Amino acid sequence: MSIKPLADRVLIEPAPAETKTIGGIIIPDTAKEKPLQGKVIAVGTGTKDEEMVLKVGDEVLYGKYAGTEIEHEGNKYLIMRQSDVVAILA
């Protein structure tokens, strides 16, 4: 990965949006919700006040409006502060 987050920031690849409900109803593109989970692709080194807890490969949950969307080599990513991540999925 050629993107290296600085300080307490992490680079996340969002999970794909659901295309079908549990009942089998297909969701059109205009009605899809942004996914609230993803996979950590790269992490910064942390700061002197905040140690980096996340590591590459962690599956995480984050807030609905967290992070900044970026596109790199045709892939969409989110870059956000570690504090915007609300949970690590086990």
C-alpha positions as CSV (number, residue, x, y, z in Angstrom):
1,M,0.0,0.0,0.0
2,S,1.4,3.3,-1.0
3,I,-0.7,5.3,1.4
4,K,0.7,5.6,4.9
5,P,-1.5,7.4,7.5
6,L,0.1,9.8,9.9
7,A,-0.1,10.0,13.7
8,D,-3.4,8.5,15.0
9,R,-5.1,8.0,11.6
10,V,-6.1,4.7,10.0
11,L,-6.9,3.7,6.4
12,I,-10.0,1.6,6.1
13,E,-11.5,-0.3,3.2
14,P,-15.3,-0.2,3.7
15,A,-17.3,-3.4,3.4
16,P,-19.4,-3.6,0.3
17,A,-23.0,-2.3,0.7
18,E,-25.7,-4.9,1.0
19,T,-27.5,-5.6,-2.3
20,K,-30.2,-7.8,-1.0
21,T,-32.2,-8.0,2.3
22,I,-32.5,-11.1,4.4
23,G,-35.9,-11.7,2.9
24,G,-34.5,-11.6,-0.6
25,I,-35.6,-8.1,-1.7
26,I,-33.0,-6.5,-4.0
27,I,-32.0,-3.0,-2.8
28,P,-31.5,-0.4,-5.6
29,D,-28.3,1.7,-5.7
30,T,-30.2,4.9,-4.7
31,A,-31.5,3.3,-1.5
32,K,-28.3,1.6,-0.3
33,E,-26.9,2.7,3.0
34,K,-23.2,3.4,3.5
35,P,-21.6,0.5,5.2
36,L,-20.5,1.1,8.8
37,Q,-17.8,-1.5,9.0
38,G,-14.6,-2.2,7.1
39,K,-11.1,-3.6,7.2
40,V,-8.0,-1.7,8.4
41,I,-5.5,-1.5,5.5
42,A,-2.9,0.8,7.1
43,V,-2.2,2.5,10.4
44,G,-0.2,5.4,11.6
45,T,2.3,5.3,14.4
46,G,0.0,6.9,17.1
47,T,0.8,10.0,19.1
48,K,2.6,10.5,22.4
49,D,-0.8,10.9,24.1
50,E,-2.6,8.1,22.2
51,E,-1.1,4.7,21.5
52,M,-2.1,3.0,18.3
53,V,-4.4,0.1,19.3
54,L,-5.6,-0.9,15.8
55,K,-3.5,-3.0,13.5
56,V,-3.7,-4.0,9.9
57,G,-6.3,-6.6,9.2
58,D,-8.7,-5.6,12.0
59,E,-12.4,-5.6,11.1
60,V,-13.9,-2.5,12.7
61,L,-17.1,-0.5,13.1
62,Y,-17.1,3.2,12.7
63,G,-19.6,6.1,12.9
64,K,-21.9,7.0,10.0
65,Y,-20.2,10.2,9.1
66,A,-16.7,9.3,10.2
67,G,-13.6,9.8,8.0
68,T,-12.7,11.3,4.7
69,E,-13.5,9.3,1.5
70,I,-10.5,8.9,-0.9
71,E,-10.0,7.0,-4.1
72,H,-6.6,5.4,-4.9
73,E,-5.9,3.2,-7.9
74,G,-9.6,2.7,-8.5
75,N,-10.4,1.6,-4.9
76,K,-12.4,3.6,-2.4
77,Y,-11.1,4.0,1.1
78,L,-11.8,6.0,4.3
79,I,-9.1,7.7,6.3
80,M,-10.1,8.6,9.8
81,R,-8.7,9.1,13.3
82,Q,-8.5,6.0,15.5
83,S,-10.9,7.7,17.9
84,D,-13.6,7.6,15.2
85,V,-13.5,3.8,15.3
86,V,-16.1,2.6,17.8
87,A,-15.4,-1.2,17.9
88,I,-13.2,-4.0,16.7
89,L,-15.1,-7.1,15.5
90,A,-13.8,-10.3,17.0
